[in-house]
Amino acid sequence: MFSIRSGRLSVASLAASVMLAFPFVAAAQSQAATDTPAKPDNATKLATVKVEGQSLQGYTVSDTAAATRLPLTLQDTPQSVSVITAQRMEDQNLTNVRAVLDNTTGVSSNAYDSERVLFYSRGFQIENMAYDGVPVAPSLNSSSADGSLDTSIYDRIEVVRGATGLMSGAGSPSALINFVRKHADSRTFNADATISYGTWGTTRETVDIATPITASGSVRGRVVATHEEGGSYIDRYSSNKNVLYAVVDADLGPNTTLSAGLDYQKTKPNGVTWGTYPVFYDDGGFITWPRGFSSAASWSFWYNTTKTAFVDLKHEFANGWQLHALASRRETDGDMALFYVYGFPNRETGEGAAPYAYRGTDRGRQNMADIYLSGPFEAFGREHELVAGLSGSRYTQDSYENAHGDLPDTGNFLQWTGNYPYPEFAPTGDLLSAARIKQGGAYVASRWSLADNIKLIAGARYSTWTNDTFDASAGTYHHEHSKTIPYAGLIYDITPVYSAFASYTQIFDPQNNRRANGDFLDPVIGSSREVGIKGRHFDGRLNTSLTFFDTRQDNVAQADPGQFLPDGITQAYTPVNGTRSRGYEFEASGAITDRWNTTLGWSHFNIKAPQQGAINTSLPRTLVRLFTTYQLPGSWNGLTIGGGPNWQSASQAPVDGPNGTQYVNQSSVLLLSAMTRYAFNDHVSLQVNGENLLDRKYFVLDEYSNLYYAAGRSATLSFNYKFF
């Protein structure tokens, strides 16, 4: 048993920190309570509210449609929803998706290597992604969200935790990540430019320009461009990223808007890792590597390009109904030369590590379409809301591998420098795998006003899923499924500020995980239940929620230790029935005062399987995410200060050792961050962000024998200029 020890943050101290903040909230809310109007009994906002939601200045939004397609306040959404706004991303310097999700309530991450990141919620891998509510395929590299995606093109990122079959169709009961794009919504010229410099020589430049194209402003354009490059705490690693996004919004009439846009991101990392490095000596002892140690060869690279084009049409009818149609195409391309070292070096000679090299390309294409109608209707003397739609997608992915000859031995791996000869790869690649996945769906959801203070959201989605996959090592596979996925949520308004809710939905998740003989596992099926209480404070500027969940599933893929597919390197899985994940999530996010923004997330889950007890033990069961900023008053009002801790509980992971499976323990981890921004005037500001200020050295573990050390202390200095 091996572990890294750290200072421990007790539940009692966490609770104390939470309670210290709430007297201020209570006092402010008491002051505003008499001014807070009761919610209208039968009002509808469909005729005036944008379906994709509206951002408030700060850390929350007035409404979101991510969970049900209905534009609901967070209080009226019967699921756990976190919204990471543009303001919060700016304050915390969250420039990529991994940084965002690592600061999101109930979400944790690990990685196979430097490029393949996986995200988890409630004990399950997050597989579901969407752009403006339309589901998209996950990353080419990891079957989870692409952690390298740049955040400069998004207005906000919404995370709906739990099962989201009503919106996503097939998917796990972990979470749905919805990326809400920026739009050309300004009728006057404005621009924003940021230049930053950070630890390891990382430089970043971003410009965001919005302008009317016609004199009346009926046609508007917006362009976002970002360039980032620099090194890393990982030996020999460097990266170069370019991002371009352009969108045009045109008012075709007083009630019709057409949007068209495209985005492009090319990431070129060099010196990349591929899987983990040797962890044990041949005598079973643990190898203590430096934090930045890398088993990568100096010539390794893993280039990825993502391109998306979309068209979005919205029309409002005179009776309050809306038509919304969106079509998009997403293309992903990967080009890689990778190097992996496995085995158990001798403690004295360093001999015993074996090399493995790979040269290949990946190509993914996805076409998506979604069309729906939404609006109010009257029945039984009350006004209700309805949404009904159709969606479909076709996804193809092809992978090619370039063969190579014999590889020379690594020699004394304990003196590894990455200086390894480039293999003689074949000039062309052979088809390794080809996947063809079609998904279709028809969905309907309604919000019924049962009484002045009781609302029922009920709906269902009929989902079809077809997978035709060729694998060079396992042959051809065809799997076809269809299922109706029901959804129901009940909201009871206790007071104008607080409401209680309960929701239920079923789970349908076809999977690509396979047994050691190459057979694919059957789809995951099950159900998810949530109950809780939500609060909407200060007219929606601050939202709070406490949710308890219970998720039950069959056919859940569990890594089969030491077992691989016929190719000899891909992890094999076994199905587990009767898994159950239970836990709670608390979140408070928004503005406590005009000068004080805060977000606090506290989550815990416990996942077990019959005859096995706890599973997925590499995932920390408890997460606490806290960040707050305060703008000073008076003559110091140009200064904003902020910061907070991220804490995770202890975890344990199995790792293949010379004598069988051994375990690596990671004790609890406390990470501190801080920021300071000074606005010299309305145009110019300077900001400093610091991460892992205690320079905590800790493992990031997974269930597949991969581990690595996370980054140490870092800082970024940013200069921003606004044109208007």
Beta strands, then each sheet from edge to edge (+ up, - down):
strand 1: 2-4
strand 2: 54-55
strand 3: 61-63
strand 4: 80-85
strand 5: 107-111
strand 6: 117-121
strand 7: 124-125
strand 8: 128-131
strand 9: 134-136
strand 10: 154-161
strand 11: 175-181
strand 12: 190-198
strand 13: 202-212
strand 14: 219-230
strand 15: 239-253
strand 16: 256-267
strand 17: 301-316
strand 18: 322-343
strand 19: 353-379
strand 20: 382-402
strand 21: 430-451
strand 22: 454-471
strand 23: 475-493
strand 24: 498-509
strand 25: 524-537
strand 26: 542-554
strand 27: 556-564
strand 28: 571-576
strand 29: 579-593
strand 30: 596-609
strand 31: 613-614
strand 32: 622-631
strand 33: 639-648
strand 34: 651-657
strand 35: 660-666
strand 36: 669-679
strand 37: 684-691
strand 38: 699-701
strand 39: 707-709
strand 40: 714-723
sheet 1: 1+ 35+ 34-
sheet 2: 2+ 3-
sheet 3: 4+ 10- 11+ 8+ 9-
sheet 4: 5+ 6- 7+
sheet 5: 31+ 30- 29+ 26- 25+ 24- 23+ 22- 21+ 20- 19+ 18- 17+ 16- 15+ 14- 13+ 12- 40+ 37- 36+ 33- 32+
sheet 6: 27+ 28-
sheet 7: 38+ 39-
end
